[in-house]
Amino acid sequence: MRVAVTGATGFVGSRLVERLQADGHQVLVLARNPERAGRIFPTAAFPAVEIVAYTPLESGEWQQRLSGCDGVVNLAGEPISERWTATHKQGIVESRQVGTQKLVEAIAQANPKPSVLVSASAIGFYGTSETAAFEETSPAGNDFLADVCKVWEAEAQRVKETGVRLVILRLGIVLGMGGAIAKMLTPFKLFAGGPIGTGKQWFSWIHREDVVNLIMQALTQPSMEGVFNATAPNPVRMAEFCNTLGQVMNRPSWLPVPAFAIEALLGDGAIVVLEGQQVLPKRTQATEFQYQYPALKIALEEVLAQE
């Protein structure tokens, strides 16, 4: 295949590009910063990767490069887990809504067209709850992140008007060295780790390798269409997550991180870790997707072995 990827230099995207090349595919990396992308994917190590400069919020010549691609993977978006200033909130929305709109515009103009668009969304779509369980058919929530996901997905849905198959993956918290885990390791190493906030909030996670495998399946399995939760089948509460992390690191998990400390750091963005949702990947499992890391302990053991 020839696959175009946005967000290719990110945590999931960089691993996806590695996997695509390893499997013998060609990759078109759409990069806002081609020089940085070139450092991450040097030609000597990534001969199957072509880097194209693009302006995600604007139409341009880059859009013509999608002609002849077999698939498109859309992973671009401003980071969520930062302080939500008014400017950053606008960036969170625009990078997803307008960025996806311009990508769909490019697909509509492509000749020949890609056969599939795999577009990221997030489990923030469902809102937060300590008691409810959410499946792919569950309704949207009504907070900021839910609203972001709704407009993000709505733009992706437009690609169906062009006859292109659409797969939307609602990503949980992705585990891998360099992701959310990296920010949690230091206090545990200092014997000061513990649950964040009440510890009762749900933590719906997925190992990075499983995300990449799911994207690969979405690209190649014509029967996959619509929304799929990209989460492991065994979500846990925050206290259990931190206890398991402590066990794997051979460190205690005894010192809770109070909510106000996270709020001081992230402001409104603290909702990402202080409130959660129990998300079950019912449709994903119905595709007979094989999780490499269905249980948290084996996922964390693999992640920490990479340190």
Residue, then its C-alpha position, 0 to 999 in steps of 0.5 A: m500500500r501507499v499510505a498518507v499519515t498526518g500526525a506522523t511524528g507523534f507518539v502513535g504516528s511515529r510507531l505507525v510509520e515504522r510499522l508500515q515501512a517494516d511491512g513493505h508499504q510506502v508512506l507519505v508523511l504530511a508534516r508541518n515541520p519537514e525538517r523535524a520529520g526528516r530527523i525522525f525519519p532519516t532517508a537511510a533508515f526510512p527509504a520507503v518514507e516520503i516527507v511532504a510539507y503541509t499546512p493542515l488548516e489551509s488548502g494547498e499543493w499538498q492536497q494533490r499528493l493524496s492522489g494514488c494513495d491507497g489509504v489515509v491515516n489522520l492522527a493530527g491534533e494539538p495536545i490535550s494534556e496541557r493547560w487549557t488557555a483560551t488560545h490552546k482550547q481554540g487550537i485543540v478544536e481547530s487542529r482537529q476540525v479544520g485539519t480534518q476538513k482540509l484532509v477530506e477536501a484533499i481526498a475528495q479531489a484525489n484521482p484516483k482516490p484512497s479507498v479508506l480514511v482511518s481518522a482518530s477521535a478520542i474516548g472523551f466523546y462520551g463525557t466522564s462518569e464514575t458509574a457508567a460504561f460506554e460502548e461505541t453506540s453510547p451517546a456523546g457527552n456534553d463537556f468541552l472534550a465531547d464537543v471537540c470529538k463531535v465536530w472532529e468526527a463530523e468532519a471525518q464523516r463527510v468523506k463518506e460522500t466521496g465513496v471512501r470507507l471511513v473508520i473512526l478510532r476513539l483512542g483511550i490513554v495510550l501506554g508506551m514509553g514516552g506517553a502518559i507513563a513517562k510523566m508518572l515514572t519520576p514520583f514512583k522512582l522516588f518512592a512517592g507514587g500514588p493515585i491521582g485525585t480520588g483514585k476512583q476515576w476510570f482509566s481506559w487505556i490501550h498499549r501503543e502496539d495495539v493501537v498500531n495493530l488496530i490501525m493496520q487492521a482498519l486499513t486492510q480489512p474492508s469490512m471495518e467501517g464506522v466507529f471503534n473504541a481503541t481501548a483495551p478490554n479491561p479498563v481499571r480505576m486510577a487507584e488500580f492503575c497506580n498500584t499495578l504500576g507500583q508493583v511492576m516498578n517494585r515501588p509503593s503506591w501510597l502517596p495520593v496526588p491531590a486534585f488541586a496539584i493537578e489543577a494547578l498544573l493543567g487548569d481545566g485540562a486536569i479533567v483528562v486525569l481527574e475524571g475518566q470514563q469506563v470504555l468497552p471496545k465491543r465493536t472492536q472485539a467483534t472484528e476478532f481483533q487480537y490484543q497483544y496486551p489485553a491486561l494492564k500488568i503485561a502492558l506495563e511490564e512491556v512498556l517499562a522494559q523499554e526504559 
